[in-house]
Amino acid sequence: MPAADPREPVVPDVPPSIALVRDFVNTTDHETGTDDLASPADLVTYLAERGLAGASSRASGADLDAAQRLRTGLRRALELNHDGTTGALPGLAAALAEQPVALTWTDAGAALTTTATGVGGGLARIAVAAHEAAAEGIWWRLKICASDECEWAYYDHSRNRSRSWCEYGCGNKLKTRAYRARKAAARAG
């Protein structure tokens, strides 16, 4: 097994429920202006690649709208997590209410599960993952990067949940820019 590259940042593991929600929210990239869910076919591809729906599943424009509403609502919830606040999220509440889920009994106890297959079932699994993260008490660690250029969803591994930036160096970029601006202002003044 090759040795790890010492120049690569070491990113701790992320719980599966968090990773599923984080990756779904990150299907839109504010920095590049791209959207991995731009069409119904993109939605099927995304869900199939993650094992959330079959590759032969079909998505409609309504499915795409539902996915985008769910993503927008989850992103707003992560923004509140970043701010350390709570508040009403009517868009997310409506998107979650559309999901085909049921409370069932298993050998391990009560479980929230999807009652659908295909695209609807895949979106419901993302909603269930958000519920699982909240039930595990780790939801509050899922945040949006403070950099206006990035706004990437990330899992805050810090002990006191105080991180403001994602793993990709955004904090360092912003600090470097501020330092250079202060130096330039000092030279000009």
Salt bridges, closest charged atoms under 4 A:
ASP5 OD2 - ARG7 NH2 2.94
ASP23 OD1 - ARG22 NE 2.92
ASP35 OD1 - ARG71 NH1 2.77
GLU49 OE1 - ARG50 NH1 3.47
GLU79 OE1 - ARG76 NH1 3.28
GLU98 OE1 - ARG69 NH2 2.91
GLU149 OE2 - ARG177 NH1 2.87
GLU151 OE1 - HIS30 ND1 3.74
ASP156 OD2 - LYS143 NZ 2.71
GLU167 OE2 - ARG163 NH2 3.82
